[in-house]
Amino acid sequence: LRTDPVVLTAAGGLAGLAWLEGDRRGALGVRFARWTGERWTRPEPVAAPGPGTQIALAGTRLADGSLLLLWAAYDGEDDEILWSRRGADGTWSRPHALGFGNSVPDVTPAVTALPGGGALAAWSRFDEASAQYLVMAARFDDGAWSAPHAVAPPGTAFPSFEATPDDAATPRLLVRTAAPRGWAVLELDADGRPRRVAHAEAAAPDRPRVEDAAGGVDLRWPGTGRASRALAWEILP
């Protein structure tokens, strides 16, 4: 079984491909193959199958040429976000948890490289106080992660980083909202702190495309017949 392919690009094109592989869905490991420009190399193990499910693989290429992978893995108690980095020596670091272990699920990671170096990650964490998920974020820099922090309130989940007109100098994060049911676009600073937000109510679960617009952003659902939604930015305190 092979699933969750992640294409990793380089400045000149394709860098490689990562995926989950195993005999069954509850016992998947993480693998990677490099593209030489002419052929694929032999698959490299990044993480062996764990004590439970490993899902939701995400990855990016950093400004220094290294590769970064994140995924959600069950540790016997709950899901945690794990990460591994492929450095200049061509080897993957031992998978580590992003932040300290806790007793609640951390799932659905997303990651984007920052043009000045490092990366931002976002994921969904279950909040026991509200019995809902909320979106967390952390910055990767100099081989380590900052302390995770919440970037959206309870009732938000399924983050994804969206393209920006200024090459991710101000990353944008699209998240699903529960009340009102719809979507929110968060503009983050380089440390992953939200600066502005734009909201849209939308019952349909399919993820829209985020496009730049005067004074805000447009949400578009290509091929669905639904009109775009123009959203104004709201400055956050």
SERO-4910 file (N, C-alpha, C, O; in steps of 0.05 Angstrom, whole numbers):
BEGIN
 pado doro    nc1    nc2    nc3   cac1   cac2   cac3    cc1    cc2    cc3    oc1    oc2    oc3
  Leu    A     17    -24      0      0      0      0     18     25      0     35     28     17
  Arg    A     13     42    -19     27     68    -21      7     90    -22    -12     89    -37
  Thr    A     11    112     -6     -9    133     -5      4    159      3     28    160     11
  Asp    A    -11    181      2     -3    207     11     23    217     -3     41    225     11
  Pro    A     25    216    -30     50    225    -42     53    256    -39     34    271    -41
  Val    A     78    264    -34     85    292    -31    108    298    -50    130    287    -47
  Val    A    103    316    -69    123    324    -89    140    347    -76    129    366    -67
  Leu    A    166    343    -77    184    363    -66    200    376    -89    214    361   -104
  Thr    A    198    402    -92    210    415   -115    236    429   -107    239    436    -84
  Ala    A    253    432   -126    278    447   -122    278    472   -140    259    476   -155
  Ala    A    298    489   -137    299    514   -153    298    508   -182    287    523   -198
  Gly    A    311    486   -190    312    479   -219    291    460   -228    292    451   -251
  Gly    A    273    452   -210    252    432   -218    246    413   -195    240    422   -173
  Leu    A    247    387   -201    238    367   -182    261    358   -165    283    352   -174
  Ala    A    256    357   -138    277    347   -119    272    319   -112    291    303   -109
  Gly    A    247    311   -108    242    283   -100    212    279    -93    196    297    -97
  Leu    A    206    255    -84    179    248    -77    179    233    -51    196    214    -47
  Ala    A    162    240    -32    158    225     -7    130    213     -7    112    223    -19
  Trp    A    127    191      8    101    178     10    100    160     34    120    155     47
  Leu    A     76    150     40     72    130     62     69    103     49     56    100     28
  Glu    A     82     83     61     82     56     49     81     35     71     95     37     92
  Gly    A     66     13     66     65     -9     85     46    -30     76     33    -28     55
  Asp    A     44    -51     92     27    -74     86     -2    -68     90    -20    -80     77
  Arg    A     -8    -50    108    -36    -42    114    -37    -14    125    -16     -2    132
  Arg    A    -60     -2    124    -63     26    130    -55     33    159    -46     55    164
  Gly    A    -57     15    177    -50     20    205    -20     15    211    -12     18    234
  Ala    A     -4      9    190     24      3    194     40     14    171     53     -1    156
  Leu    A     39     41    167     53     54    145     78     67    155     79     79    176
  Gly    A    100     65    139    124     80    144    127    103    124    112    104    104
  Val    A    146    120    128    151    143    110    176    136     93    196    128    103
  Arg    A    173    141     67    195    135     48    200    159     30    182    176     27
  Phe    A    223    160     18    231    182      1    248    172    -22    265    154    -18
  Ala    A    244    183    -46    262    177    -69    270    204    -81    254    222    -85
  Arg    A    296    206    -88    306    231   -100    306    228   -131    310    207   -142
  Trp    A    300    251   -144    300    252   -173    327    264   -181    334    287   -174
  Thr    A    342    249   -197    369    258   -205    369    276   -230    389    288   -237
  Gly    A    346    279   -242    344    293   -268    341    274   -291    332    281   -313
  Glu    A    347    248   -285    344    227   -306    329    203   -295    316    189   -311
  Arg    A    331    198   -269    318    174   -258    313    178   -229    323    197   -216
  Trp    A    296    160   -217    291    160   -189    311    142   -175    319    121   -185
  Thr    A    321    151   -152    339    135   -136    323    114   -121    299    114   -120
  Arg    A    338     95   -109    325     74    -93    311     87    -69    323    105    -56
  Pro    A    286     79    -62    272     92    -40    288     90    -13    300     69     -7
  Glu    A    288    112      2    301    114     27    281    113     50    260    126     48
  Pro    A    285     98     71    267     99     94    271    125    110    294    131    117
  Val    A    250    139    116    250    162    133    241    156    161    253    164    180
  Ala    A    219    140    162    208    131    188    196    104    184    181     99    166
  Ala    A    203     86    202    192     59    202    163     60    211    155     79    225
  Pro    A    147     39    205    120     38    216    121     40    246    138     28    259
  Gly    A    102     55    258    102     59    287     83     41    301     75     21    290
  Pro    A     77     47    326     59     31    342     30     33    332     12     18    340
  Gly    A     25     52    314     -2     56    303     -1     71    277     20     71    264
  Thr    A    -22     83    270    -25     96    244     -6    120    241     -2    135    260
  Gln    A      5    123    217     19    147    209      5    158    184      2    143    164
  Ile    A     -3    183    185    -20    194    164    -13    223    158      4    234    171
  Ala    A    -26    234    137    -25    263    131      3    273    127     11    292    141
  Leu    A     18    261    109     45    270    103     45    297     89     29    302     71
  Ala    A     64    315     97     67    341     85     97    347     84    112    336    100
  Gly    A    105    364     65    134    370     63    140    394     46    122    405     32
  Thr    A    165    404     48    173    427     32    204    426     30    217    412     46
  Arg    A    214    442     11    243    446      9    250    473     20    237    493     13
  Leu    A    270    474     38    277    499     51    297    515     34    308    504     14
  Ala    A    301    540     41    318    558     25    347    548     24    361    554      4
  Asp    A    356    533     44    383    522     44    386    496     28    408    484     27
  Gly    A    365    487     15    365    463     -1    357    438     14    354    417      2
  Ser    A    355    439     41    347    415     56    317    410     52    302    428     44
  Leu    A    309    386     58    281    378     55    269    372     83    282    361    101
  Leu    A    244    380     86    230    377    112    204    363    108    188    370     92
  Leu    A    199    342    124    174    326    123    161    327    151    174    326    171
  Leu    A    134    328    151    118    326    175     96    307    170     86    304    148
  Trp    A     87    294    192     64    276    190     52    271    218     65    278    238
  Ala    A     28    260    219     16    254    244     20    224    250     16    207    232
  Ala    A     28    218    274     34    190    281     21    183    309     23    199    327
  Tyr    A      9    160    311     -2    151    336     20    140    353     35    122    344
  Asp    A     22    149    378     44    141    396     35    121    417     50    116    436
  Gly    A     12    109    414      1     91    434    -19    103    452    -35     89    465
  Glu    A    -20    130    452    -40    145    468    -57    163    451    -81    164    454
  Asp    A    -43    178    434    -57    197    417    -39    203    393    -16    193    392
  Asp    A    -48    220    375    -32    228    352    -14    252    358    -23    271    371
  Glu    A     11    251    349     30    273    352     40    280    324     40    263    306
  Ile    A     50    305    321     62    313    296     92    306    298    106    315    316
  Leu    A    102    289    279    130    282    277    142    297    253    129    305    235
  Trp    A    169    300    254    183    313    232    210    301    228    222    289    247
  Ser    A    221    303    204    248    294    197    258    313    175    243    323    159
  Arg    A    285    317    176    298    335    156    320    321    142    336    307    154
  Arg    A    322    324    116    343    313    100    363    335     94    357    354     79
  Gly    A    387    333    106    407    354    104    425    352     80    420    336     62
  Ala    A    447    368     81    465    369     59    480    342     55    490    337     33
  Asp    A    482    326     77    496    301     74    478    279     62    487    256     59
  Gly    A    453    286     55    436    266     42    423    246     60    412    226     51
  Thr    A    424    250     87    411    232    105    388    246    120    388    270    124
  Trp    A    368    230    127    345    240    142    350    238    172    361    218    182
  Ser    A    343    259    187    346    258    216    325    239    228    305    233    216
  Arg    A    331    229    252    313    212    265    287    227    271    288    250    279
  Pro    A    264    215    266    238    230    270    235    238    299    241    223    318
  His    A    227    263    303    222    274    329    194    286    330    182    293    310
  Ala    A    183    288    354    157    301    358    161    331    356    181    342    366
  Leu    A    142    345    344    143    374    343    131    385    369    106    383    372
  Gly    A    147    395    387    137    403    413    137    379    432    146    358    426
  Phe    A    126    384    456    125    364    476    100    346    472     80    355    462
  Gly    A    103    321    480     80    303    479     57    313    496     62    326    517
  Asn    A     33    307    489      9    314    505    -11    292    503     -6    271    491
  Ser    A    -34    295    515    -54    274    516    -78    279    497    -99    267    500
  Val    A    -74    297    477    -95    303    458    -85    299    430    -61    301    425
  Pro    A   -102    293    411    -93    288    383    -83    314    370    -95    335    372
  Asp    A    -60    312    356    -49    332    338    -49    320    310    -35    299    306
  Val    A    -63    332    291    -67    319    265    -65    340    242    -62    363    247
  Thr    A    -68    330    218    -70    346    193    -48    368    191    -56    392    188
  Pro    A    -22    361    191     -2    382    188      0    394    160     -6    381    140
  Ala    A      9    419    159     16    433    134     42    447    140     47    455    163
  Val    A     58    452    119     84    465    123     91    481     98     84    474     76
  Thr    A    104    504    102    113    521     80    141    532     87    146    539    110
  Ala    A    158    534     67    185    545     70    183    576     71    166    587     57
  Leu    A    200    588     86    202    617     87    226    627     69    247    614     70
  Pro    A    222    648     54    243    656     35    269    664     49    291    661     37
  Gly    A    267    674     74    292    681     88    305    658    103    325    662    116
  Gly    A    293    634    101    304    611    114    284    600    135    269    615    146
  Gly    A    285    574    139    267    562    158    240    556    146    237    557    122
  Ala    A    220    550    163    194    542    154    173    548    175    180    551    199
  Leu    A    148    548    167    125    549    185    109    523    182    105    514    160
  Ala    A    100    513    205     82    490    204     56    497    218     56    514    237
  Ala    A     34    486    210      8    489    222     -6    462    223     -1    445    206
  Trp    A    -22    458    243    -37    432    246    -61    436    264    -64    457    276
  Ser    A    -77    416    266   -102    416    282    -96    402    308    -86    379    308
  Arg    A   -103    414    331   -100    402    357   -127    402    371   -142    421    370
  Phe    A   -134    379    384   -159    378    399   -157    393    425   -137    390    440
  Asp    A   -176    411    430   -177    427    453   -198    416    473   -222    416    467
  Glu    A   -188    405    495   -206    391    514   -227    410    526   -249    402    531
  Ala    A   -219    435    531   -237    454    544   -262    459    527   -284    461    538
  Ser    A   -259    461    501   -282    467    483   -292    442    469   -314    443    457
  Ala    A   -278    420    471   -284    395    457   -286    400    427   -302    388    413
  Gln    A   -268    417    417   -266    423    389   -236    424    381   -218    425    399
  Tyr    A   -231    423    355   -203    427    346   -197    457    343   -215    473    338
  Leu    A   -172    464    345   -162    490    339   -136    488    324   -123    467    324
  Val    A   -128    509    310   -104    508    293    -80    519    308    -81    541    320
  Met    A    -58    503    308    -33    511    321    -12    517    300    -16    510    276
  Ala    A      9    531    308     31    536    289     57    537    304     58    542    329
  Ala    A     79    533    290    106    536    301    126    542    279    120    535    255
  Arg    A    148    555    286    168    561    266    193    543    269    201    537    291
  Phe    A    203    534    246    228    518    245    251    536    236    250    549    216
  Asp    A    272    536    253    295    553    247    319    541    260    318    533    284
  Asp    A    342    540    246    367    530    257    364    502    269    375    495    289
  Gly    A    347    485    255    345    458    264    326    453    287    325    430    297
  Ala    A    312    473    296    294    469    319    267    484    315    266    502    298
  Trp    A    247    476    330    221    488    328    216    506    351    225    501    374
  Ser    A    202    528    346    193    546    367    170    532    383    159    512    374
  Ala    A    163    543    406    141    532    421    115    534    406    109    556    396
  Pro    A    100    513    403     74    515    388     55    535    401     55    538    426
  His    A     40    549    385     20    569    395     -5    567    378     -3    560    354
  Ala    A    -27    575    389    -52    575    375    -54    599    356    -47    621    365
  Val    A    -62    595    331    -66    617    313    -95    622    306   -102    642    293
  Ala    A   -112    604    315   -141    607    310   -156    595    333   -145    577    346
  Pro    A   -180    604    338   -195    595    362   -207    567    359   -206    556    337
  Pro    A   -217    555    380   -231    529    378   -253    531    357   -266    551    354
  Gly    A   -256    509    342   -275    508    320   -262    513    294   -275    519    274
  Thr    A   -235    511    293   -220    513    267   -203    488    263   -194    476    283
  Ala    A   -199    480    238   -184    456    232   -176    456    203   -183    474    188
  Phe    A   -162    435    195   -153    429    167   -138    453    155   -147    463    134
  Pro    A   -116    461    166   -101    484    155    -86    476    129    -78    453    126
  Ser    A    -83    496    112    -66    493     88    -54    520     82    -67    541     84
  Phe    A    -28    520     74    -15    545     66    -21    550     37    -20    532     20
  Glu    A    -28    575     32    -37    584      5    -16    602     -7     -1    616      7
  Ala    A    -15    602    -34      5    619    -48     -1    648    -43    -24    656    -40
  Thr    A     20    664    -41     17    693    -37     32    708    -59     50    696    -72
  Pro    A     24    733    -65     37    748    -87     65    756    -81     79    764    -99
  Asp    A     74    755    -55    100    764    -49    118    742    -40    135    745    -22
  Asp    A    114    718    -52    132    695    -47    134    687    -18    155    682     -7
  Ala    A    111    687     -5    108    677     23    122    694     44    127    684     66
  Ala    A    128    719     37    140    737     57    119    741     80    127    744    103
  Thr    A     94    740     73     72    740     93     55    716     87     35    718     73
  Pro    A     61    692     99     47    668     92     17    670     98      9    684    117
  Arg    A      1    657     82    -28    656     86    -37    628     92    -28    609     79
  Leu    A    -54    626    111    -64    600    121    -94    599    117   -108    617    127
  Leu    A   -104    579    104   -133    575    100   -142    553    120   -130    531    121
  Val    A   -162    559    136   -172    540    155   -203    538    153   -216    557    146
  Arg    A   -213    514    160   -242    509    161   -252    519    187   -239    515    208
  Thr    A   -275    533    187   -287    542    212   -314    528    217   -328    522    198
  Ala    A   -320    524    242   -344    510    250   -368    529    255   -390    522    248
  Ala    A   -362    552    267   -384    570    273   -374    599    270   -358    608    286
  Pro    A   -383    613    249   -401    603    228   -387    583    210   -363    585    207
  Arg    A   -402    565    199   -390    545    182   -379    558    157   -394    571    142
  Gly    A   -354    554    152   -342    567    128   -312    565    129   -301    544    136
  Trp    A   -299    587    121   -270    587    118   -259    613    129   -272    634    129
  Ala    A   -234    612    139   -220    636    147   -192    636    134   -179    615    133
  Val    A   -183    659    125   -156    663    114   -141    680    134   -149    702    141
  Leu    A   -119    669    144   -102    683    163    -76    691    150    -63    675    137
  Glu    A    -69    716    153    -43    726    144    -24    726    168    -30    738    188
  Leu    A     -2    711    165     16    707    188     42    723    184     49    730    162
  Asp    A     55    729    206     82    740    204    102    717    203     94    693    203
  Ala    A    128    723    202    148    702    198    150    683    222    161    661    219
  Asp    A    139    691    245    139    673    268    113    657    271    109    643    290
  Gly    A     95    661    251     70    646    252     49    659    269     29    646    276
  Arg    A     52    685    275     32    699    291     12    712    271     21    725    252
  Pro    A    -14    710    276    -33    721    257    -34    752    259    -34    763    281
  Arg    A    -34    765    235    -35    794    234    -62    804    224    -73    823    234
  Arg    A    -74    789    204   -100    797    193   -115    771    188   -104    750    185
  Val    A   -142    774    187   -159    751    181   -182    760    164   -191    783    165
  Ala    A   -191    742    147   -215    747    130   -233    722    132   -223    700    130
  His    A   -259    726    136   -278    704    141   -298    702    118   -305    722    105
  Ala    A   -307    678    113   -329    673     94   -346    650    103   -336    629    110
  Glu    A   -373    654    103   -391    631    109   -395    615     83   -400    627     62
  Ala    A   -393    589     86   -396    571     63   -402    543     73   -386    532     88
  Ala    A   -425    532     65   -433    506     75   -418    484     62   -413    463     75
  Ala    A   -410    487     37   -396    465     23   -369    459     35   -354    478     42
  Pro    A   -362    434     38   -337    426     50   -313    428     32   -290    427     42
  Asp    A   -317    430      6   -294    430    -12   -277    455     -9   -288    477     -5
  Arg    A   -251    451    -10   -232    473     -4   -230    493    -27   -226    484    -50
  Pro    A   -234    519    -22   -232    538    -44   -203    546    -50   -185    540    -34
  Arg    A   -199    560    -72   -173    572    -78   -173    600    -69   -193    615    -72
  Val    A   -151    609    -57   -148    636    -46   -133    653    -67   -111    646    -75
  Glu    A   -145    675    -75   -133    693    -94   -132    722    -83   -149    730    -67
  Asp    A   -112    737    -91   -108    764    -81   -130    782    -93   -140    778   -115
  Ala    A   -138    802    -77   -159    821    -86   -153    848    -72   -140    849    -52
  Ala    A   -163    869    -84   -159    896    -72   -171    897    -44   -195    893    -41
  Gly    A   -155    902    -25   -165    905      3   -171    879     17   -181    880     39
  Gly    A   -166    856      4   -172    831     17   -165    808     -1   -144    808    -14
  Val    A   -181    787      0   -176    763    -16   -202    753    -28   -224    759    -18
  Asp    A   -200    737    -49   -223    723    -61   -221    694    -56   -199    682    -57
  Leu    A   -243    681    -49   -244    652    -48   -259    642    -72   -281    651    -78
  Arg    A   -247    623    -87   -259    613   -111   -260    583   -110   -242    569   -101
  Trp    A   -283    572   -120   -287    543   -121   -287    535   -151   -309    534   -163
  Pro    A   -264    530   -163   -263    525   -192   -279    500   -199   -278    479   -185
  Gly    A   -294    502   -221   -308    479   -232   -333    471   -218   -345    451   -224
  Thr    A   -341    487   -198   -366    480   -183   -390    497   -190   -412    491   -183
  Gly    A   -385    518   -205   -407    536   -212   -413    557   -190   -430    574   -195
  Arg    A   -400    555   -167   -405    575   -146   -389    600   -151   -366    598   -160
  Ala    A   -400    623   -146   -387    648   -150   -365    652   -129   -365    639   -108
  Ser    A   -346    668   -135   -325    674   -116   -336    691    -94   -357    704    -96
  Arg    A   -321    692    -71   -329    707    -48   -307    727    -42   -284    719    -36
  Ala    A   -312    753    -44   -293    774    -38   -293    779     -8   -314    784      4
  Leu    A   -270    777      5   -268    780     34   -250    804     40   -228    807     28
  Ala    A   -258    820     60   -241    842     69   -224    833     93   -233    817    109
  Trp    A   -200    844     95   -182    838    117   -192    852    142   -202    874    142
  Glu    A   -189    838    164   -194    849    191   -168    849    206   -156    827    210
  Ile    A   -158    872    216   -133    873    230   -137    861    258   -156    867    272
  Leu    A   -119    844    266   -120    831    292   -104    847    312    -84    859    305
  Pro    A   -113    847    338    -98    862    358    -71    849    364    -56    859    381
***
